[in-house]
């Protein structure tokens, strides 16, 4: 009986994560389409809105990461060492901030400003 409860709980957690991943994918898809439209039409206002809404995707990603860790106490993550951590994306926050800064620097140029 206890095993059935564990399996059901795991399935519910997995379904919740799946829904949230799909939600994040939809947001990313919308952001990408808007970014392409902004570039194609040299629309600086739309580009600025895309940048403003980027935090929504980042926040959802962070929520998913913390939920996925918190929802699996029975299966601790193995110690992968530095190479393994790099392979699974540790430190991506700095890269994401660098990318965002790079986009901010060039939005005006792409839109036709000097």
C-alpha atoms as an extended CHARMM CRD file, in Angstrom:
* protein
*
       114  EXT
         1         1  UNK       CA              0.0000000000        0.0000000000        0.0000000000  PROA      1               0.0000000000
         2         2  UNK       CA              2.8040000000        2.4310000000        0.8960000000  PROA      2               0.0000000000
         3         3  UNK       CA              4.5440000000        1.7430000000       -2.3920000000  PROA      3               0.0000000000
         4         4  UNK       CA              1.3770000000        2.6670000000       -4.3450000000  PROA      4               0.0000000000
         5         5  UNK       CA              1.2750000000        6.0130000000       -2.5350000000  PROA      5               0.0000000000
         6         6  UNK       CA              4.9500000000        6.6830000000       -3.3540000000  PROA      6               0.0000000000
         7         7  UNK       CA              4.4250000000        5.8690000000       -7.0290000000  PROA      7               0.0000000000
         8         8  UNK       CA              1.2790000000        8.0200000000       -7.2020000000  PROA      8               0.0000000000
         9         9  UNK       CA              3.0480000000       10.9210000000       -5.4710000000  PROA      9               0.0000000000
        10        10  UNK       CA              6.0090000000       10.6130000000       -7.8400000000  PROA      10              0.0000000000
        11        11  UNK       CA              3.6570000000       10.5830000000      -10.8600000000  PROA      11              0.0000000000
        12        12  UNK       CA              1.8820000000       13.7120000000       -9.5950000000  PROA      12              0.0000000000
        13        13  UNK       CA              5.1990000000       15.4950000000       -9.0940000000  PROA      13              0.0000000000
        14        14  UNK       CA              6.3700000000       14.4490000000      -12.5320000000  PROA      14              0.0000000000
        15        15  UNK       CA              3.1270000000       15.6910000000      -14.1240000000  PROA      15              0.0000000000
        16        16  UNK       CA              3.4650000000       19.0400000000      -12.3450000000  PROA      16              0.0000000000
        17        17  UNK       CA              7.0450000000       19.4510000000      -13.5710000000  PROA      17              0.0000000000
        18        18  UNK       CA              5.9890000000       18.4680000000      -17.0930000000  PROA      18              0.0000000000
        19        19  UNK       CA              3.2450000000       21.1210000000      -17.1300000000  PROA      19              0.0000000000
        20        20  UNK       CA              5.6330000000       23.7890000000      -15.8640000000  PROA      20              0.0000000000
        21        21  UNK       CA              8.2860000000       22.8440000000      -18.4270000000  PROA      21              0.0000000000
        22        22  UNK       CA              5.6630000000       23.1350000000      -21.1750000000  PROA      22              0.0000000000
        23        23  UNK       CA              4.6320000000       26.5350000000      -19.8160000000  PROA      23              0.0000000000
        24        24  UNK       CA              8.2350000000       27.6990000000      -19.8620000000  PROA      24              0.0000000000
        25        25  UNK       CA              8.6660000000       26.3650000000      -23.3960000000  PROA      25              0.0000000000
        26        26  UNK       CA              5.6150000000       28.3250000000      -24.5160000000  PROA      26              0.0000000000
        27        27  UNK       CA              6.9780000000       31.5180000000      -22.9870000000  PROA      27              0.0000000000
        28        28  UNK       CA             10.3490000000       30.9720000000      -24.6620000000  PROA      28              0.0000000000
        29        29  UNK       CA              8.6180000000       30.3530000000      -27.9770000000  PROA      29              0.0000000000
        30        30  UNK       CA              6.6770000000       33.6260000000      -27.6430000000  PROA      30              0.0000000000
        31        31  UNK       CA              9.8220000000       35.5320000000      -26.6350000000  PROA      31              0.0000000000
        32        32  UNK       CA             11.7740000000       34.1320000000      -29.5830000000  PROA      32              0.0000000000
        33        33  UNK       CA              9.0170000000       34.9950000000      -32.0680000000  PROA      33              0.0000000000
        34        34  UNK       CA              8.8270000000       38.5350000000      -30.6720000000  PROA      34              0.0000000000
        35        35  UNK       CA             12.6100000000       38.9250000000      -30.7730000000  PROA      35              0.0000000000
        36        36  UNK       CA             12.7240000000       37.8090000000      -34.4100000000  PROA      36              0.0000000000
        37        37  UNK       CA              9.8870000000       40.1940000000      -35.2760000000  PROA      37              0.0000000000
        38        38  UNK       CA             11.6770000000       43.0400000000      -33.4670000000  PROA      38              0.0000000000
        39        39  UNK       CA             14.8740000000       42.3810000000      -35.3980000000  PROA      39              0.0000000000
        40        40  UNK       CA             13.1570000000       41.9390000000      -38.7620000000  PROA      40              0.0000000000
        41        41  UNK       CA             11.1610000000       45.1550000000      -38.3630000000  PROA      41              0.0000000000
        42        42  UNK       CA             13.8280000000       47.0910000000      -36.4730000000  PROA      42              0.0000000000
        43        43  UNK       CA             11.2530000000       47.6640000000      -33.7330000000  PROA      43              0.0000000000
        44        44  UNK       CA             13.1550000000       48.9150000000      -30.6900000000  PROA      44              0.0000000000
        45        45  UNK       CA             10.0090000000       49.1080000000      -28.5320000000  PROA      45              0.0000000000
        46        46  UNK       CA              9.2170000000       45.4370000000      -29.1230000000  PROA      46              0.0000000000
        47        47  UNK       CA             12.8530000000       44.5180000000      -28.4900000000  PROA      47              0.0000000000
        48        48  UNK       CA             12.7220000000       46.3740000000      -25.1850000000  PROA      48              0.0000000000
        49        49  UNK       CA              9.5380000000       44.4930000000      -24.1880000000  PROA      49              0.0000000000
        50        50  UNK       CA             11.2170000000       41.1860000000      -25.0040000000  PROA      50              0.0000000000
        51        51  UNK       CA             14.1340000000       42.1190000000      -22.7640000000  PROA      51              0.0000000000
        52        52  UNK       CA             11.7780000000       43.2510000000      -19.9830000000  PROA      52              0.0000000000
        53        53  UNK       CA              9.9180000000       39.9280000000      -20.0410000000  PROA      53              0.0000000000
        54        54  UNK       CA             13.0640000000       37.7870000000      -20.0620000000  PROA      54              0.0000000000
        55        55  UNK       CA             12.9990000000       37.6960000000      -16.2600000000  PROA      55              0.0000000000
        56        56  UNK       CA              9.7080000000       35.7530000000      -16.3650000000  PROA      56              0.0000000000
        57        57  UNK       CA             11.4200000000       32.8810000000      -18.1440000000  PROA      57              0.0000000000
        58        58  UNK       CA             14.4250000000       33.0590000000      -15.8080000000  PROA      58              0.0000000000
        59        59  UNK       CA             12.1750000000       33.0120000000      -12.7400000000  PROA      59              0.0000000000
        60        60  UNK       CA             10.2230000000       30.0320000000      -14.0430000000  PROA      60              0.0000000000
        61        61  UNK       CA             13.4700000000       28.1910000000      -14.7670000000  PROA      61              0.0000000000
        62        62  UNK       CA             14.7070000000       28.8230000000      -11.2250000000  PROA      62              0.0000000000
        63        63  UNK       CA             11.3780000000       27.6220000000       -9.7970000000  PROA      63              0.0000000000
        64        64  UNK       CA             11.5950000000       24.4380000000      -11.8420000000  PROA      64              0.0000000000
        65        65  UNK       CA             15.1550000000       23.7790000000      -10.7490000000  PROA      65              0.0000000000
        66        66  UNK       CA             14.3640000000       24.2110000000       -7.0660000000  PROA      66              0.0000000000
        67        67  UNK       CA             11.1430000000       22.1900000000       -7.3050000000  PROA      67              0.0000000000
        68        68  UNK       CA             12.8390000000       19.3490000000       -9.1180000000  PROA      68              0.0000000000
        69        69  UNK       CA             15.5080000000       19.1840000000       -6.4140000000  PROA      69              0.0000000000
        70        70  UNK       CA             13.0010000000       19.4620000000       -3.5850000000  PROA      70              0.0000000000
        71        71  UNK       CA             10.6030000000       16.9070000000       -4.9710000000  PROA      71              0.0000000000
        72        72  UNK       CA             13.0840000000       14.0580000000       -5.1820000000  PROA      72              0.0000000000
        73        73  UNK       CA             14.5180000000       13.5540000000       -1.7060000000  PROA      73              0.0000000000
        74        74  UNK       CA             14.6850000000        9.7790000000       -2.2620000000  PROA      74              0.0000000000
        75        75  UNK       CA             17.1880000000       10.1210000000       -5.1010000000  PROA      75              0.0000000000
        76        76  UNK       CA             20.0750000000       12.4410000000       -4.1880000000  PROA      76              0.0000000000
        77        77  UNK       CA             22.1070000000       13.8180000000       -7.0400000000  PROA      77              0.0000000000
        78        78  UNK       CA             25.5140000000       12.2190000000       -7.4740000000  PROA      78              0.0000000000
        79        79  UNK       CA             28.6210000000       14.3330000000       -7.0030000000  PROA      79              0.0000000000
        80        80  UNK       CA             29.7430000000       14.9370000000      -10.5680000000  PROA      80              0.0000000000
        81        81  UNK       CA             32.7220000000       17.1290000000       -9.7850000000  PROA      81              0.0000000000
        82        82  UNK       CA             33.5130000000       20.3180000000      -11.6770000000  PROA      82              0.0000000000
        83        83  UNK       CA             33.3930000000       18.7550000000      -15.1360000000  PROA      83              0.0000000000
        84        84  UNK       CA             30.0090000000       17.2020000000      -14.4770000000  PROA      84              0.0000000000
        85        85  UNK       CA             28.6070000000       20.4120000000      -13.0410000000  PROA      85              0.0000000000
        86        86  UNK       CA             29.7080000000       22.3100000000      -16.1220000000  PROA      86              0.0000000000
        87        87  UNK       CA             28.0240000000       19.6950000000      -18.3010000000  PROA      87              0.0000000000
        88        88  UNK       CA             24.6820000000       20.0590000000      -16.5000000000  PROA      88              0.0000000000
        89        89  UNK       CA             24.7310000000       23.8600000000      -16.5470000000  PROA      89              0.0000000000
        90        90  UNK       CA             26.0480000000       25.0620000000      -13.2040000000  PROA      90              0.0000000000
        91        91  UNK       CA             27.0510000000       28.7100000000      -13.4830000000  PROA      91              0.0000000000
        92        92  UNK       CA             24.5770000000       29.5170000000      -16.2420000000  PROA      92              0.0000000000
        93        93  UNK       CA             23.3450000000       32.5800000000      -14.3480000000  PROA      93              0.0000000000
        94        94  UNK       CA             26.5330000000       34.5140000000      -15.1470000000  PROA      94              0.0000000000
        95        95  UNK       CA             26.3530000000       33.5050000000      -18.8020000000  PROA      95              0.0000000000
        96        96  UNK       CA             22.6850000000       34.5010000000      -18.9620000000  PROA      96              0.0000000000
        97        97  UNK       CA             23.4850000000       37.9150000000      -17.4470000000  PROA      97              0.0000000000
        98        98  UNK       CA             26.3460000000       38.3970000000      -19.9180000000  PROA      98              0.0000000000
        99        99  UNK       CA             24.0360000000       37.4970000000      -22.8080000000  PROA      99              0.0000000000
       100       100  UNK       CA             21.3730000000       39.9160000000      -21.5820000000  PROA      100             0.0000000000
       101       101  UNK       CA             23.9490000000       42.7160000000      -21.2610000000  PROA      101             0.0000000000
       102       102  UNK       CA             25.1590000000       41.9690000000      -24.7950000000  PROA      102             0.0000000000
       103       103  UNK       CA             21.6060000000       42.1910000000      -26.1430000000  PROA      103             0.0000000000
       104       104  UNK       CA             21.0000000000       45.4820000000      -24.3170000000  PROA      104             0.0000000000
       105       105  UNK       CA             24.1600000000       46.9570000000      -25.8600000000  PROA      105             0.0000000000
       106       106  UNK       CA             23.1270000000       46.0620000000      -29.3970000000  PROA      106             0.0000000000
       107       107  UNK       CA             19.3780000000       46.6600000000      -29.4510000000  PROA      107             0.0000000000
       108       108  UNK       CA             19.8540000000       50.3060000000      -30.3930000000  PROA      108             0.0000000000
       109       109  UNK       CA             22.3570000000       49.4260000000      -33.1230000000  PROA      109             0.0000000000
       110       110  UNK       CA             20.0550000000       46.8640000000      -34.7130000000  PROA      110             0.0000000000
       111       111  UNK       CA             17.1290000000       49.2720000000      -34.5510000000  PROA      111             0.0000000000
       112       112  UNK       CA             19.1160000000       51.8180000000      -36.5320000000  PROA      112             0.0000000000
       113       113  UNK       CA             20.6550000000       53.9860000000      -33.8260000000  PROA      113             0.0000000000
       114       114  UNK       CA             24.3620000000       54.7640000000      -34.1320000000  PROA      114             0.0000000000
